């Protein structure tokens, strides 16, 4: 009988393999959901806002300046390098950009499964990863490319850091291997922080995991295990000093109003809780039946695990605490100062939390499922119900999130950007084929393309500027708000 990281024997049922047909079915659901999201986003959205700022900086700034130039709170050299490489390989190809995001998403899925299996080999793990990979908010990170490139690598490298930390604490007999795993933890942190400021929370994730898997009362061993977390915490402090010295001055605006934090936390936990049921929670005032279903669902899950394994209460507490720290980082930021608690309804802030939800829910369920299910027919029915539930939530989530993208005012700009470029490119190609240069009015693109984005910048980034001149005094053509090109005079 195998042992978990906490040293306790595994239950026979929980450690038994997932039947091949169920494993294949979960994988198929995940692949179909991902393909559907990518297909929708690839035909609906396009580069907007910060995407153009990053692309333009990559072709006009020196490499060293480009790497460390702040974009509000983000000073993210690796994000910049991947942006530069993406534009260099396939300029302005949204399909290629989505492929880059999928690489990081796939890495996160793989390491979430490996981490759960390292914590405890269990038939639960494939379902937990399936629920993660079909979460309703995945589409939000595919919709806005620059935002997805911040968060999906961060999720992947955070999970890798946790995985190698668990390998480090498990490998007690080889000093060289322990040093190697500790080095990998630090390396994963470096990679993560190169993409996203929230990587400063990784040492706290490591401490949280240690609290959940340590033997009861074994504080000395836990402190020894946390050496890599201590190194990462020290590096985090150094990074924050450097970040603060080079960040946007607006990062000094901090929300310290208590009632705003309470409202922000309340709405943020609601949005996260609803997402588990495949429901994008876009504003206060969800139907009472929906609230009741979500509360009963989460309450039943927590109650089940705590009744079966009382120490699961600690796991839930640590998990909620870490999610709360994530919300606190956003709640303190200049975004909430500028826009208030409406920030809590921004889809892009939530998929980056789902791996924490799944990881800590998994640890709680591992404890609760340590005893085999005594009734054979229940043991056979439960996995089937889990697959059916996952498929239903995935379908519901896809329908709801794509509806929100099409109809919600906060996301319709992405669709407008796609239609604008689809109208613009054929007209530019026609003008570009002329023998004589074409003179264009250099106005500003519509606000949904990017605040202050000029047509001269957009057309150069699109690679259609070789036969194009911009002179507002003698311009012959102008670009309309729909992307059409019409005579100016």
Residue, then its C-alpha position, 0 to 999 in steps of 0.5 A: x500500500x502506497x503512502x501520501x506525502x503526509x506519510x499516511x497510508x492511501x486507501x485502496x479505492x482512492x488509489x486505484x486507476x481511473x478506467x481507461x474509458x473514463x480517462x479518455x472521456x475526460x480527455x475528450x471533453x477537455x480537448x473539445x472544450x478547449x478547441x471550441x473556446x479557441x475556435x470561437x475566440x479565434x474568429x471573434x477577437x483580435x489584438x487590442x490595447x496593450x497588445x499594440x503597445x507591446x508590439x510597437x515597443x518591440x520594433x521601436x525601442x532598444x532591447x534593454x529598454x523594451x524589456x524593463x519598460x513598465x506597463x502600469x503595475x507590470x514589469x515583465x521581461x519574459x512577457x516582453x520576450x515572448x511578445x517580441x518572438x511572437x510578433x517576429x515569427x508571425x506578425x499580427x497573427x491572432x491564431x499563432x498568438x493563441x497557439x502560444x497561449x495554448x502551450x502555456x495552458x497545456x503545461x499548466x494542465x500537465x503539472x496540475x495533474x502531476x502535482x495532484x498525483x504526487x500528493x496522492x495517486x487517486x482516481x479523483x485527480x483526472x476529474x479535478x484536472x478536467x474541471x480545471x481545464x473546462x473552467x468557464x473563465x479560460x476563454x477570458x484569457x484567450x480573448x485578450x492576448x496580452x492578459x492571457x500571456x501574463x497569467x497562463x505562464x504564471x499559472x504553469x510556473x506556479x504549479x511547477x514550483x509547487x510540484x518541484x517543492x513537493x519533490x524536494x520535501x519527499x526526497x529525504x535521502x539524496x542531498x544532491x537531488x534535494x538541491x536540484x529540486x530546490x534549484x528548480x523551485x527557484x528557477x520556476x519562480x524566476x520564470x513566473x515573475x518574468x511574466x506576472x507580478x502575482x508571482x510574488x505570492x508563490x512562496x506563500x503557496x509553498x508555505x500553504x502546501x506545507x501546512x496541509x501536507x506536514x505531519x501533525x506537530x512536525x514543525x521542525x521538519x516543516x521549517x527545514x522543508x521550507x528552505x526553498x520557500x525562504x530563498x524564494x521569499x528573499x528573492x521576492x523582497x529584492x524583486x519588489x524593491x526593484x519593481x517599485x523603483x521602476x514601476x508606473x507612478x500610479x502603482x503608488x495609489x493604494x485602496x485603504x478604504x475598508x468598506x470598499x475592500x469588504x464589497x470587493x471581497x464579497x463580489x470576488x468570492x461570488x464570481x469565483x464560486x459561480x465559475x465552478x458551476x460554469x456560470x460567469x457572474x457579471x454583476x450583482x443580483x444573480x437569481x436567488x435560485x442560482x445563489x442557493x445552488x452555488x452555496x449548497x454545492x460548495x457547502x456540501x463539498x466542504x461539509x463532506x470532506x470535513x466530516x470524513x476527515x476533520x483535518x480537511x478544515x485546515x486545507x480549506x482554511x489555507x486555500x481560502x486564505x491564499x485566494x483571499x490574498x490574491x483578491x487583496x492584491x487586486x483590491x489594494x491596487x490602483x485599479x480599484x482606486x480608479x474604478x471601484x468594486x466593478x473590477x471584481x467582475x473582470x473575467x481575466x482575474x479568475x482563471x489564475x485562481x482556479x488552480x488553487x481552488x482545484x489543488x486545495x479542494x483536491x487535498x481535502x478530497x484526498x483525505x476524505x476519500x482515504x477509505x474505499x467506497x464500500x458499496x460496489x455500485x456506488x463506486x461505479x456510478x460516481x465516476x460516471x456522474x462526475x463525467x456527466x457533470x463535467x460535460x454539462x458544466x463545460x457545455x453550460x460554461x461555453x454557451x454562457x461565456x460566449x454569450x457574454x463576449x457577444x453581448x456584454x459591453x465590456x467585451x464587445x470591443x474585441x468583436x469590433x476589433x476583429x471586424x475592423x481589421x477584417x474590413x481594413x486588411x483587404x482595402x489596404x492590400x488593394x491600395x498596396x498593390x498600386x504602383x504609386x504611393x498612397x497618402x493616408x490621413x493619420x487619425x486615431x483608431x477607434x477606442x476599442x482598438x487601443x487608447x491613442x492608437x494611430x493608424x500609422x502605427x497600426x498599418x506598420x504593425x500589420x505590415x502594409x506600410x511599404x506603399x503608404x504615406x501619412x500626411x494630414x495636409x495632402x491626404x487622399x484617403x482616410x480610414x473610417x471607424x468600421x475599417x473601410x477606406x474612403x476618399x478624404x477629399 
